Amino acid sequence: MKDNREFDVIIYGASGFTGQLIAEYMATRAAEETGLRWALAGRSADKIAAVVAESGLPTDVPVIAADSADQDAMNALAARTKVILTSVGPYQMYGSQLVQACASNGTDYVDLCGEPNWMREMIDQHQAAAQASGARIVFSCGFDSIPSDLGVHFLQQQAAAQLGKPLPHVRGRVRAMNGGASGGTVASMQATMGAAMKDPAVGALLKNPYGLANPGFDGPKQPSSHKPSYDEGLGSWAAPFVMAVINIPNVHRSNFVQGYSYGEDFTYSEMLLTGPGEKGEKIANAMAVPSLTGKGDTPQPGEGPSREEQVAGNFDLLFVGENDAGDTVKVSVTGDRDPGYGSTSRMISEAALTLALDNVETAGGMWTPASALGDKLITRLVAHAGLTFNVE
């Protein structure tokens, strides 16, 4: 039984750029969550010890050495805790053994994965084992894809309350986003693009909005999110959004695993607003091939936004739901930190704490944040992580 395990949460990858931020945030939350039992793990105990010293973390936090390539080590790690939180990516290179261990040992799991090809592979390989063991495997618990996935979930709740049924057409629009990418994010995207170049099936999956849903489901044609366009309803030009390639499939997977709770005719697009007029159009066209950093440089693994940039960052996402009768519901999701790191470290931590502490009734299986954690995670994000969910 999970209740008899040594730890509530083990953070795997604590010596990485994002892992260190997660460890620092978890330390502050452990002081508030009475009796929380947590530990740090990674390939090198010495590197984790250096993070503990540099960050001023409690010296009594256990440190565990475990190599992600060693299946026995991953099994032993999974057996010691209720939940594993991992930031060790690219996941398609370093994550498969850990998912297998969690699925086999009935251990809940959260990650920051934005690699649809690997997620599809893990779903196909481990869904049955996770269902049998009771492990809740929850991918994409950072900026991709919690704001988008929970934003649509929140909108559909408002639609049910106001209209008595979900809205079939939703579009997500990024109104503001200030922050940069880390070397880890760039490495994950490069690994995915490399896999797509080697295997045409991976490229086809990346283009398929239903790639993480039921492989046999042939749903409605989805609106394009890949070309600049003018959003009549919002009076603004919109550009392709770099995270849409993972957010859109995750939203459709949420719909699928919840028994098409948004409807089998559900459509979803996601883009970044650039403003009205010729200026907005010019910016949208310029962003059609976006830079990950907003600059000319490419960060290396272990690099990312400064502490000042993380605190100064923010994001604001608008979700507009409509039906053919003209009914409309609008909601927003905002965050008060750099989306990729300042906010992401908080989001994934609260996802892990939701699984560990909040008596989540979700059965074992491969899930999305909305389908596995839903309202309980929203409550934690608003209370602790600097996010807001508002009806507009």
Buried (B, 14 or more C-beta within 10 A) or exposed (E): EBEEBEBBBBBBBBBBBBBBBBBBBBBEBBEEBEEBBBBBBBBEBEBBBEBBEEEEBEEEBEBBBBBBEEBEBBBBBBBBBBBBBBBBBBBBBBBBBBBBBBBBBBBBBBBBBBBBBBBBBBBEBBBEBBBEBBBBBBBBBBBBBBBBBBBBBBBBBBBBEEBEEBBBBBBBBBBBBBBBBBBBBBBBBEBBEEBBEEEEEBBEBBEBBBBBBEEEEEBEEBBEBEEBBEBEEBEBBBBBBBBBBBBBBBBBBBBBBBEBBBBEEBBBBBBBBBBBEEEBBBBBBEBEEEEBBEEEEBBEBEBBBEEEBBEBBBBBBBBBBBBEEEEBBBBBBBBBBBBBBBBBBBBBBBBBBBBBBBEBEBEBBBBBBBBBBBEBBBBBBBEBBBBEBEEE
